[in-house]
Amino acid sequence: MTTPQKGNLNLVPFVSVDNMMKLILSIGVEEMIAGIAAQIESDFKRWESFDKTARVASHSKEGVIELMPTSDGEVYGFKYVNGHPKNTKEGLQTVTAFGLLADVGTGYPLLFTEMTILTALRTAAMSAVAAKYLAPKDAKIMAMIGNGAQCEFQALAFKAICGIDTVRLYDIDPVATDKAVFNLKDSGLTVIRTNSHQECVSGADIITTCTADKQCATILTDNMVGAGQHINAIGGDCPGKTELHKDILLRSDIFVEYPPQTRVEGEIQQLKEDHPVKELWKVIAGIEQGRSSDTQITLFDSVGFAIEDFSALRYLYSAIKGTEFFDNLDMLADPDEPRDLYGMVRRAAKTGAVA
């Protein structure tokens, strides 16, 4: 990371939605997901160097608004993100986000960016990283239950990082599946449309659940999950919102990001507070074992954690260098004399900077 240079301290690189899309198309969707995944793995291996706190959440009957902060002592990052399942019916995104990186030494921002699209990329990257360590060897078929905004990113991430060649799709809304089938038609994946949860997971090596309803639901029942499968439970999480039947959890080896957060928001909120789980960072760092047998059921109870967003922001900060895919945002006051902020305002009026 580099500190802002003297002479342009007022300018902060800003990545708009338009520039984010241009950057992704320039790099390639799968390549960008793989790059973010590599940064996540690198940062998870130094997990202990980060500040760690559960996200700060403001819940309402309509949804949730959250702040997700962390720092490695040199760089600070945060993401603002919402989750409003009702939005789809109103023609709005369920999830929107933006984020920022800042230099710890000065407190000055280094990067400001949209994160609605970037969050989709990093969520897919995180899922695939987990599966890299937990899924059955040579897994080729993934079942994707919930075909909303995250669906295609997940499919492409598993293709790029885990070698998946077939994705089976199911959603209670057939229009969502129509969309996913169309978008993935030239992806190189074999795309199979299914008519039920049961049909979707049948024969799959990996099962991904990605639903947004803010309630305790049973997307997967115990009899639908067999020996040797890996489950990614990645749907929008909050207290009182689950996707899996409790009995599945009791049969699985459970891997999580940050236990204090996952026990409140994840699938394991259904279990006793002392139910054993493994922290995924320890698996990635080689401290603990991931998948240990062909018959083991592994479950990544993903709720999303700030270090993953930090990794995505770090990747983006590096990726935009030397490109035109950002704007310099006049974001910070930079008076000639640091203590004379009021004088800066007065001088602006005299020079006609203010109409």
N, C-alpha and C positions, 0 to 999 in steps of 0.2 A: 504494500500500500504506500502511496505517496501523499505527503501533506500538501495542501494548496500552496501554490507559488505566490510570492509577494508580487503585487501588481494586478492580480485578477482575483482577489479574495472574495469579491462579491459574486463571482460566477460559480455555479454548481452544475455539473453535467446532469442533464435531465433526459431520461428515456421515456418518450411518449408511447402510447399504444401504437401509433403509426410506425415509429422507429423500431419498436420491439418486433413488430411483424416483419419489417424489412430485414432486421438482424437475423431473425430465425430463418427466413427464406434464404438469406445469404449463406448462413452456416449450414443449414439443413436441420429439420426437426429432430431426427434421430441422433444426429451428431451433437446437437445442443443438449439434448437430454443426457447423452453419454458424458458430455463435458461436465454438466452439473452433478451427475452421479459420481464422477471421479473426485470432484471437489468435496462432496458430502463424505465420501469414504475417507479422504485425507483429513477432514475436520473431525470426523468421529474418532479417528485414531488418536487425536489430541483432545478428547472430550474433557479431560480434567482441567484443561487450561481455560475453560469457558465459565462465565457466570451462568448459573442455571436457575430459572424460576418458571413456575407455571404461568401460562399466559394470563393477562389481566382481562377478564371477561365481564361484559355488561349484558345481561340476559333480559329479554322481554318476551311477551307472548308471541311476537312476530318472528323473533330470531335472536341473534347474538352479534355483538360488536366486540372485537378483541384487539389488544396490543400484544405483540410478541417480541420482547427485547432480549438481547444477549451481547456479550463482549468477550473477546479473548485477551483483553488487557492492552491491545494496541489499536483495535478497530471496534467500534460499537455499531450494532445494527438493530433495526426494529422493522416490524411489519404491522400495518393496520389492515385488518381483514374483517369482513362480516360474513354471516351465514344466515340467509333468509329464504327458507324453502318456498314460501308463498310467492316469491318474486317471479318465478317462471310463469305463473298464471297471469301475471300482469305485464308480461313481455320484458321482464328485467332479469339480469343475472342473479343466480342464487348467491354467488360469491363474487365480491370485488375486493381489490387490495391495492395498496401502494406501500413503498418502503424506502428506507434511507440507510446509508452507511455514513459514519462519521469518524474522524481522527480522534482517538482518545486523548492524545497529547494537547490538542488545542480546542477540542469540542466542535471544530468546524466540519460541516457536512462535506462529504466526498462525492456522494451520488444520491440522486433522488429519482425514483422510477415508478412506473406503473408496475403492479405485481399481480393483476388478475390473470394475465397470460403466464407470467413467470411462475406464479404459484402452481398453475396446472402442470407446467414443465417439471418443477421441483418435486411435486407430489408424485408424479409418475416416476421420476428418477429415484426417489426414496423407496417406493414400492419395489422397483426392480432391484435396487441394491439389497434390500432385505431378502428378496427371493433368490438372489445370487448365492446367499449363504444358507438359505433355509429350504428352498424348493427341492423336489426330487432330482436326482442326477438325470441329465438328458431330458428334462421336462420339455414337452412340445406343444401341449394343448392347455389353453387358459379359458376358463369360464368367466365372463364379465356380466355380473348382475347389476343393473343400473347403467343405462346407456346415455347419460346426460353429458354435461360439458367436459368431464374428465375422461370419458370412455376411450376416445381415440388416442389420447396422450398415453394412457396406460398400455394400450395394445402395442403402440410403437416402441415404448420403453422396454417392454418385455421381449419384443422382437430384437431390439438392438443390443440389449445387455444380457438377456437370458437365453436367447435362441429360440423363442417361441415361434412356431410356424402356423398355428391355428388358433383362432379366437372364436368362442361360442358366445352369442349375445342373447340377453333377455332383459326386457323392461316391461313394466305393467302398462306403459304408454307405447304402443306400437310406432307412433311417430318418432319417438326418440331412437328406436332401433332402426327405422328407415334411414334416419340421418346418419347413424353410425355406419350402417352397411354402405351407404353411398360414399361417405368420406374415406372408408378403408378399402374401396374397391381396387385401387391401384397401389396398395401398400406392400404387396408381396406376401401378405398373409392370406391364408384360407379363412374366409369369414362365413360362419354358420349361424343363421338365424334360428332361434328356438322358441318354443311356445309356452314354456313354464320354467320355474326355478329348477325343478327336478331334471327336466330334459337338458337344461343348460349345463349343470354340473356333472352330468353322467359322463364318465370317461375322461374328465379333466384332471390334469396333473396339478394345476393351480386354480384356485377359486378366488376371485376378487369381488367383494361386495362394495358397492359405491352408491349408496342411496342417501337422500337428504332429509327425509321426513323427521320432524322433531318429536319422536316418540319411541317407546320401546316396541320394536317390531321383531318378527321372527322371519327374516329373509331366508335363513338356513335352519332346517331342523336337524336333529341328531342323526336321523337315518339317511340323510342326504350326503353325509361326509364319511368317506372310507379311509382305510389305513393307507398311509403313505402320501396323502394329499397335503398341499400347503395352502393356507388360507390367508389372504390379505383382506383384513377388515378395515377399509379406509374411508367409509362414508362419513359425512359431516358429523362430528362428535360433540356432545355436550352432556351434562348431567341429565339422566332420564331418557337418553337416546341410545339404543343399541340395535344390532342387526342379527345377532346370532343367538340361538337357543343356548341356555346355560350349560346343558349337558355336553355340548361341543367343547366348551371351554374346559370342562373337567376331564376330557379325553385328550386334550392337546398340550403340547409344550408351548408356552406362551412367551413371546418376545415383545418387548416394548421399548419406547424411546426414553421417556423420563417417568419413572413409576409414580411420583406424587401427582403428576398431571393425568396420567392414564387411569389411575385408580378412581379418579373423579369423573372423567369424561369418556373413557373407553369401554370396550366390552367387559373388562374385568370389574367394572362397577357392580356387576351382578354377583361377584364373589366376595368372600371374606377379605378383610383388609390385609391379612397376612398370607393370602394365597401366593405360592411361589411363582415368580416370573423371572425371566432373564432380560438383562439390558442389552439391546442390540449392539451398542458401541463396543461392549466387551467381546462380542463375537467377531466383529470387524477387526478389532485390535488383536485378536488371537488369544485373548485371555480366557474365554470360555468357548465351548463347542456349540455349534449351531445344530444342523441336522446330524443325527447320530446313527440312524438306521433307515432302511427302506420302508418300514411299516409305521414309522413315527408320523403323527399328525402335528405339523408345525403351524402356529398361528402368529402372524404379525398384527398385533392390536395397535394399529397406527392411528394417532390423533393429530399428528403434525407437531413439530417442536421448533423453537426459534433458531436453533443451530442450523437446521436445514435451510431456513430462509436466509440466514447469514451466508451459508455456502453458495446459495443461488445468487445473492447480491455480489459476493466476491467474484464469482465466475463472470457475471455480467460486467462488473467494473473493469475486469481485464479484457473482456471480449470487445468492448466498444472502443478501446484505445486504437488509434490509427484509422478509425472509420468515420463515416458521416452520420452514424445512426444515433445521434444524440444532439440536444440543443444545450447551449450554455444559458442557464436560467439566472437572471439577476435576482438573487435570493437573499443576499446578505448585505447589511449595511457595512460600508468600508470607509469611514471618515479618515481624513489625513492625520488627524490627531485622535487616537482611540477614545479619549475622554470627552471629545467635543461632538457628540452625536447631535445635540440640539443645533450647534453651529452648522453642521452639515445640512440640516433641514432648512435653516434660514438662508444659507447660500444657494440652495436649490431654487428658492423663490426668487432671489435676486437675479439669477442667471436665466430665469424663464423656464426652468425645468418643470415647474408646476404651472399649469394654465391658470 
